[in-house]
């Protein structure tokens, strides 16, 4: 797996007409070398592949990456060692992660080489998932589903959002999650109009919409799911509002397939809300990819370019948010297939009235 990714990285180098690349973003380090330590950098050319780290991680790096990379201890001189590797390999044009490499590190390396530097984003190389990545995301999704099912009996008037968030995160950890995918969102009542309303001391009240946005991590891969419930009996207005968002979400999921334009999927849902005079309350993109990071390519948004490809993972998460009143979001993570998609998050989406 690592060998194939290294070949792909070198092919990418050739396509960019470059002869060297520096990789420092932790997720890309892990993806291209298998290394999960807290200090490291890759320098790759057509013939050389070096993983620089320090004495705390050399043994770990050797076991995780040693069959594909030369493991070297930079002894506190990381930028100088990377520059020396580039010089020894005769690199003239080097690529680097413009979204990660600091300006200080860039200046240090550039001052010690005569290379031409080009910044880019390597995350696009991780967008199409391998079978192992799909399996890991399925497992992370199953953990999140299980944790939420175990939380349902505790969602009632009198508990706080923080209590529910803590219990949900604990459920995920006890089910095998390595960590939470991101800061867990629990937003109830008027707070549910905040798309990223992280858990607060607010007490859950009868009649509240409560939105939960959360995820688990398995073997480094993140899941992402949102469900909104009602505590007590939903009003007719709440039922109609929820149903509109559910229909929009199902419409978006049904549009996901290999070859579909990313912006068209977002536009389909946006147009649906416009027909109901609610488009002004849909304030974010329809979805994003997940993987070693919680937000990756692809992105389903009005400004997105390109099409979905088979084995990409993307969320479909429409929501409507009326400030001072309430909001609802429903989200699934799906894997793109040739003729549709596989829904990875299995928790039911019909409105739950927790009596």
C-alpha positions as CSV (number, residue, x, y, z in Angstrom):
1,X,0.0,0.0,0.0
2,X,2.8,2.5,1.0
3,X,4.8,1.4,-2.0
4,X,1.9,2.1,-4.4
5,X,1.4,5.5,-2.8
6,X,5.1,6.4,-3.1
7,X,4.9,5.5,-6.8
8,X,1.9,7.7,-7.2
9,X,3.6,10.6,-5.5
10,X,6.6,10.2,-7.9
11,X,4.2,10.1,-10.9
12,X,2.6,13.3,-9.6
13,X,6.1,14.9,-9.4
14,X,6.7,14.1,-13.0
15,X,3.3,15.5,-14.0
16,X,4.2,18.7,-12.2
17,X,7.6,18.9,-13.9
18,X,9.3,18.8,-10.6
19,X,12.1,16.6,-9.3
20,X,11.5,16.8,-5.5
21,X,8.8,17.2,-2.9
22,X,8.7,18.1,0.8
23,X,5.8,16.6,2.8
24,X,5.2,17.7,6.4
25,X,1.4,17.8,7.0
26,X,0.8,14.9,9.5
27,X,-2.0,13.4,7.5
28,X,0.0,13.4,4.3
29,X,3.0,12.0,6.2
30,X,0.9,9.1,7.4
31,X,-0.7,8.6,4.0
32,X,2.5,8.4,2.0
33,X,4.8,6.8,4.5
34,X,2.7,5.1,7.2
35,X,4.5,7.2,9.9
36,X,2.2,8.4,12.7
37,X,4.8,10.1,15.0
38,X,4.6,13.7,16.1
39,X,7.8,15.0,14.4
40,X,8.7,14.3,10.8
41,X,9.2,15.3,7.2
42,X,9.5,13.4,4.0
43,X,11.8,14.4,1.2
44,X,11.1,12.5,-2.0
45,X,12.8,12.6,-5.4
46,X,12.7,10.1,-8.3
47,X,15.4,8.0,-6.6
48,X,15.5,9.1,-3.0
49,X,12.9,8.8,-0.2
50,X,14.0,10.0,3.2
51,X,11.9,10.3,6.4
52,X,13.5,12.8,8.8
53,X,12.5,12.6,12.4
54,X,14.2,12.9,15.8
55,X,15.4,10.4,18.4
56,X,12.0,10.0,20.0
57,X,10.5,8.5,16.8
58,X,13.3,6.8,14.9
59,X,12.4,3.3,16.1
60,X,8.7,3.9,15.4
61,X,9.5,5.3,12.0
62,X,11.7,2.3,11.2
63,X,8.9,-0.1,12.0
64,X,6.2,1.9,10.2
65,X,8.1,3.2,7.1
66,X,11.5,1.6,7.0
67,X,10.9,-0.7,4.1
68,X,10.2,2.2,1.8
69,X,12.1,5.2,3.4
70,X,15.5,5.8,4.7
71,X,15.0,6.8,8.3
72,X,17.3,9.6,9.5
73,X,17.6,11.6,12.8
74,X,17.7,15.3,12.1
75,X,19.2,16.0,15.6
76,X,17.4,19.3,15.9
77,X,18.4,20.5,12.4
78,X,15.3,19.6,10.4
79,X,15.3,22.3,7.8
80,X,19.0,22.0,7.3
81,X,18.8,18.3,6.8
82,X,15.9,18.6,4.3
83,X,17.9,21.2,2.4
84,X,21.0,18.9,2.3
85,X,18.9,16.0,1.0
86,X,17.6,18.2,-1.8
87,X,21.1,19.4,-2.6
88,X,22.6,15.9,-2.6
89,X,19.9,14.7,-4.9
90,X,20.5,17.6,-7.3
91,X,16.9,18.8,-7.1
92,X,16.1,21.9,-9.2
93,X,12.4,22.2,-8.7
94,X,10.8,21.2,-5.4
95,X,7.1,21.1,-4.5
96,X,5.8,21.9,-1.0
97,X,2.5,22.0,0.9
98,X,1.5,25.7,0.7
99,X,-1.3,25.1,3.1
100,X,1.0,23.7,5.8
101,X,4.7,24.6,5.5
102,X,5.4,27.7,7.6
103,X,7.0,30.8,6.0
104,X,9.9,30.5,8.5
105,X,10.6,26.9,7.5
106,X,10.3,27.8,3.8
107,X,12.9,30.6,4.2
108,X,15.3,28.3,6.1
109,X,15.2,25.6,3.4
110,X,15.2,28.1,0.5
111,X,18.3,29.9,1.8
112,X,20.3,26.7,1.8
113,X,19.4,25.5,-1.7
114,X,19.2,26.9,-5.2
115,X,15.8,25.1,-5.9
116,X,12.8,26.7,-7.5
117,X,9.8,26.2,-5.1
118,X,6.2,25.6,-6.0
119,X,3.4,25.5,-3.4
120,X,0.4,23.3,-3.8
121,X,-2.2,21.3,-1.9
122,X,-1.5,17.5,-1.8
123,X,-4.8,16.6,-0.2
124,X,-6.4,16.1,-3.6
125,X,-4.2,12.9,-4.0
126,X,-6.1,11.4,-1.0
127,X,-9.6,12.1,-2.4
128,X,-10.2,8.7,-4.0
129,X,-10.2,6.1,-1.3
130,X,-8.6,2.7,-1.4
131,X,-10.5,-0.4,-0.1
132,X,-8.8,-0.2,3.3
133,X,-9.8,3.4,3.7
134,X,-13.4,2.6,2.8
135,X,-13.4,-0.2,5.3
136,X,-11.9,2.0,8.1
137,X,-14.5,4.7,7.5
138,X,-17.3,2.1,7.6
139,X,-16.0,1.0,11.0
140,X,-15.8,4.6,12.2
141,X,-19.3,5.2,11.0
142,X,-20.6,2.0,12.7
143,X,-19.0,3.1,16.0
144,X,-20.8,6.5,15.8
145,X,-24.1,4.9,15.0
146,X,-23.8,2.6,18.0
147,X,-22.8,5.4,20.3
148,X,-25.9,7.5,19.3
149,X,-28.3,4.6,19.7
150,X,-27.0,4.1,23.2
151,X,-27.4,7.9,23.9
152,X,-31.1,8.1,22.9
153,X,-32.5,6.9,26.3
154,X,-30.7,9.8,28.0
155,X,-32.0,12.6,25.8
156,X,-34.7,14.1,28.0
157,X,-35.8,17.4,29.7
158,X,-33.5,18.4,32.5
159,X,-30.1,17.2,31.1
160,X,-27.6,19.6,29.7
161,X,-26.1,19.7,26.2
162,X,-22.7,19.2,27.8
163,X,-23.9,16.1,29.6
164,X,-25.2,14.6,26.4
165,X,-22.0,15.5,24.5
166,X,-19.8,13.9,27.1
167,X,-21.9,10.8,27.2
168,X,-21.9,10.5,23.4
169,X,-18.1,11.0,23.2
170,X,-17.7,8.4,26.0
171,X,-19.9,5.9,24.1
172,X,-17.7,6.3,21.0
173,X,-14.5,5.8,23.0
174,X,-15.9,2.7,24.8
175,X,-16.9,1.3,21.4
176,X,-13.4,1.6,20.1
177,X,-13.0,5.1,18.7
178,X,-9.5,6.4,18.9
179,X,-10.8,10.0,19.5
180,X,-13.7,12.2,18.5
181,X,-13.6,13.3,14.9
182,X,-14.1,17.0,15.9
183,X,-15.6,19.0,18.7
184,X,-19.0,17.4,19.2
185,X,-22.0,19.6,18.4
186,X,-25.1,19.5,20.6
187,X,-27.4,22.4,20.0
188,X,-30.9,22.5,21.4
189,X,-33.9,24.9,21.2
190,X,-33.0,28.3,19.9
191,X,-29.3,27.3,19.9
192,X,-30.1,24.7,17.2
193,X,-30.1,27.7,14.7
194,X,-26.3,27.7,15.1
195,X,-24.8,25.3,12.6
196,X,-21.7,24.7,14.8
197,X,-23.3,25.1,18.2
198,X,-20.9,23.0,20.3
199,X,-22.3,21.6,23.5
200,X,-23.1,24.2,26.2
201,X,-24.5,24.2,29.7
202,X,-28.0,24.8,28.3
203,X,-30.7,22.5,29.8
204,X,-32.7,20.5,27.4
205,X,-36.4,21.5,27.5
206,X,-39.6,19.8,26.3
207,X,-40.3,20.6,22.7
208,X,-36.7,21.4,21.8
209,X,-35.1,20.4,18.5
210,X,-31.7,18.9,19.5
211,X,-29.1,18.6,16.8
212,X,-26.1,16.2,17.2
213,X,-23.2,16.4,14.9
214,X,-20.4,14.0,15.8
215,X,-18.0,11.3,14.5
216,X,-15.6,8.6,15.5
217,X,-12.1,7.7,14.3
218,X,-10.9,4.2,13.4
219,X,-7.3,3.6,12.2
220,X,-7.0,7.4,11.6
221,X,-10.2,7.6,9.5
222,X,-13.0,9.9,10.5
223,X,-16.7,9.5,10.3
224,X,-19.3,12.3,10.3
225,X,-23.0,12.2,11.0
226,X,-25.7,14.6,12.0
227,X,-29.1,13.8,13.4
228,X,-31.8,16.1,14.8
229,X,-34.4,14.9,17.3
230,X,-37.4,16.4,19.1
231,X,-37.7,16.1,22.9
232,X,-41.3,15.3,23.5
233,X,-44.1,15.6,20.9
234,X,-43.2,17.6,17.7
235,X,-45.6,20.3,16.7
236,X,-47.1,20.2,13.2
237,X,-44.8,23.1,12.2
238,X,-41.7,21.2,13.5
239,X,-42.8,18.1,11.6
240,X,-43.2,20.0,8.3
241,X,-39.9,21.9,8.8
242,X,-38.0,18.6,9.5
243,X,-39.7,16.8,6.6
244,X,-38.5,19.5,4.2
245,X,-34.9,19.1,5.2
246,X,-35.2,15.3,5.1
247,X,-36.5,15.4,1.5
248,X,-33.7,17.8,0.6
249,X,-31.1,15.4,2.1
250,X,-32.6,12.4,0.3
251,X,-32.5,14.4,-2.9
252,X,-28.9,15.2,-2.4
253,X,-27.9,11.6,-1.6
254,X,-29.8,10.3,-4.7
255,X,-27.8,12.7,-6.9
256,X,-24.4,11.4,-5.7
257,X,-22.7,9.1,-8.3
258,X,-19.4,9.0,-10.2
259,X,-19.3,11.6,-12.9
260,X,-21.8,14.0,-11.2
261,X,-20.7,17.6,-11.1
262,X,-20.0,18.6,-7.5
263,X,-21.7,22.0,-7.8
264,X,-24.8,20.5,-9.5
265,X,-25.5,18.3,-6.5
266,X,-25.3,21.3,-4.2
267,X,-27.4,23.3,-6.6
268,X,-30.1,20.7,-6.7
269,X,-30.6,21.0,-3.0
270,X,-30.3,24.7,-3.0
271,X,-33.0,25.0,-5.7
272,X,-35.3,22.7,-3.7
273,X,-35.1,25.0,-0.8
274,X,-35.6,28.0,-3.0
275,X,-38.9,26.5,-4.3
276,X,-40.0,26.4,-0.7
277,X,-38.8,30.0,-0.1
278,X,-36.2,28.8,2.4
279,X,-32.9,29.1,0.5
280,X,-31.8,32.1,2.6
281,X,-31.6,29.8,5.7
282,X,-29.2,27.3,4.0
283,X,-26.0,29.0,4.9
284,X,-23.2,26.5,4.1
285,X,-22.0,24.0,1.5
286,X,-23.9,20.8,1.0
287,X,-21.0,18.5,1.9
288,X,-17.3,17.7,2.2
289,X,-15.0,14.7,2.0
290,X,-13.7,12.8,5.0
291,X,-10.7,10.6,5.6
292,X,-7.5,11.2,7.6
293,X,-9.0,14.7,8.2
294,X,-12.5,15.5,9.0
295,X,-12.7,18.0,6.1
296,X,-11.1,16.9,2.8
297,X,-11.8,16.8,-0.9
298,X,-14.3,16.6,-2.5
299,X,-16.5,19.6,-1.6
300,X,-20.1,20.0,-2.7
301,X,-20.5,23.8,-3.0
302,X,-21.7,26.4,-5.5
303,X,-18.1,27.2,-6.3
304,X,-16.8,23.7,-6.6
305,X,-15.3,22.5,-9.9
306,X,-14.9,19.0,-11.2
307,X,-16.9,15.8,-10.8
308,X,-17.2,13.0,-8.2
309,X,-15.2,9.9,-8.8
310,X,-15.9,6.3,-7.7
311,X,-14.7,5.6,-4.1
312,X,-14.6,9.1,-3.0
313,X,-16.3,9.7,0.4
314,X,-18.5,12.8,0.8
315,X,-21.1,14.1,3.3
316,X,-24.5,15.3,2.3
317,X,-25.7,17.6,5.1
318,X,-28.4,20.2,4.2
319,X,-29.7,22.3,7.0
320,X,-32.0,25.3,7.6
321,X,-31.3,27.7,10.5
322,X,-33.7,30.4,11.6
323,X,-32.0,32.6,14.1
324,X,-33.9,33.1,17.4
325,X,-36.1,30.1,16.6
326,X,-34.5,26.8,15.7
327,X,-32.6,24.8,13.1
328,X,-32.4,21.3,11.7
329,X,-29.6,19.5,9.9
330,X,-29.5,15.9,8.7
331,X,-26.1,14.4,7.5
332,X,-24.9,11.2,6.1
333,X,-21.5,10.2,4.9
334,X,-21.6,8.3,1.6
335,X,-19.1,6.4,-0.6
336,X,-19.4,7.2,-4.3
337,X,-20.2,4.3,-6.6
338,X,-20.4,4.0,-10.4
339,X,-24.2,4.3,-10.3
340,X,-25.0,5.9,-7.0
341,X,-23.6,5.8,-3.5
342,X,-23.3,3.6,-0.4
343,X,-24.6,5.2,2.7
344,X,-22.1,4.7,5.5
345,X,-24.0,6.2,8.4
346,X,-27.0,3.9,9.2
347,X,-28.8,5.7,12.0
348,X,-32.5,6.2,10.9
349,X,-33.4,9.6,9.6
350,X,-37.1,9.7,10.2
351,X,-38.0,12.3,12.8
352,X,-37.5,10.9,16.3
353,X,-39.9,12.2,19.0
354,X,-38.3,11.2,22.3
355,X,-41.2,11.0,24.7
